[in-house]
Amino acid sequence: MSAQKLYAGAKLRETRTRLSLTQKAFAERLGVSLPYLNQMENNHRPVSSAVILALVKEFGFDVNELAVGDSERMVSDLREALADPLFSDAPPAVVDLRLVAANAPALARSFLALHQAYLQSNERLASLDEALGQGDVRPGASPWEEVRDFFHYCDNYIDAIDHAAERFAKRQSADNAIADALDDLGVVVRDASEPSAVRRYDRGAKSLYLAADAPEATRRFQTLHQIALLAHDELLDATLDLARFQSEDARAIAKIGLANYFAGAAQMPYGTFIEAARDTRHDLERLAHRFGASLEQVAHRLSTLQRPGAKGVPVFFVRVDQAGTITKRHSATRLQFARYGGACPLWNVHSAFETPGQFIRQLAETPDGVRYLCMAREVSHGGGAWRAPVRRYAIGLGCEISHAAEIVYADGLELSDAAAFEPIGISCRICERKNCHQRSVPPLERSLTIDHNRRQILPYEVAD
């Protein structure tokens, strides 16, 4: 454990509530007094090493849950939201934001939802003609963003669905398990005749239509997705009930995400996959070949290895389009992605479009001094026919440098050379770097100095 004091009141309260224990009973199990537990739960005292050992011994607690979780993600999200020009006063200190995230996470989420609703309202006002033509426009965060945040704050790991998928895959080989499941459901797989159809299920005829020219990994994934909807519908709905989405649209989108989660977890079952990841040192190509999956599916699955007591290497995963827009994101590391706008232009994920079919590596350092190993690769989804549109994305995967020895892509890099690490940030508007040559907008948390008689890389200087 780090010598830094550890405040984890929200996590202690969450653990006690999950176990249905009173404060008195919880204190007795941890071997501390009731007042001492109360002070720890309210972050008036740090969690002691003796309490951490008791959590492990008494409840099988995963110590890693205290290190990275909702708090760091929430602090990053709060900083970005509070950098909005709407807030004219100086932004709160990071230490204050950490106190809010640790002591009042529900309040922090409500603030983020309120700020998101404000942004949505502004966007609608900016395009009033369009908004007036939509009679059912509702205020608040978009359903897509609500679902994104649901997975974000679940650590991209859904325990009940992950275990159900693992039980499904343990019956026999993946292909045989799929065949048996289809037989049990009375479903027949056929080739789709529509050029744009990836998957279509005819409930009346019990026929599943899949794109004939789709890669085998895609056909298998889409079949598992449909099996999740048909055979595990009650489990998906129970998970959605717990999520309490604000709209039916968000719930419907989330159900697609949960079925996708089941498909990935069944194709790459947790125990088998995490063992293979360690054996191959997270070689994406070898893992893709072994599990009959695409590189993107493998990278996404690596980001879900957050099972309590059996976590994998904490990684971040992101997918961006050619405009730099983040279309998928998750981080189990301290690196958090911007909620609004694109990713830092100095990050190697953007360069991946220049070298299709190749992995590119980068050693990077964020403004907080944390260093990362980053990998990126361009991935294309062909249209399957002449002149059919090709969708191009780049995927990025990485870990903190302390885990680099477990990743094959770190081989041959000078991990001990500070000069080898490139400075990157989250987004320009909250990045603290003063002399970035790629800065697109000034940082909103800093004041500027403008000298009409002097010009450097930027037309202004960022004050300390």
Protein Blocks (a to p, Z undefined) as FASTA:
>chain_A
ZZbdcddfkmmmmmmmmnopafklmmmmnopafklmmmmmnopaccdfklmmmmmmmnop
afklmmncfklmmmmmmmmmmmpmklmbacddfklmmmmmmmmmmlmmmmmmmmmmmmmm
mmmmmmmmlmmmmmkbcedjdfklmmmmmmmmnoopafklmmmmmmmmmmmcfklmmmmm
mmmnopacdddfbfklmbdcdfklopacddfkbcfklmmmmmmmmmmmmmmmmmmmmmmm
mnopabfklmmmmmmmmmmmmmmmmmmgfklmmmmmmmnoopaklmmmmnopafklmmmm
mmmmmcghiaccddddddddfkopafbdcdfbfbdcdfehcddfkbmklmmmmmghiacd
dddddfkopacddddddddddehighiacddddddddddfklmmmpmklgopafklmklp
ccddfbfklccbfklckbfbdcfkbccdddfkbccfbfcdcdZZ
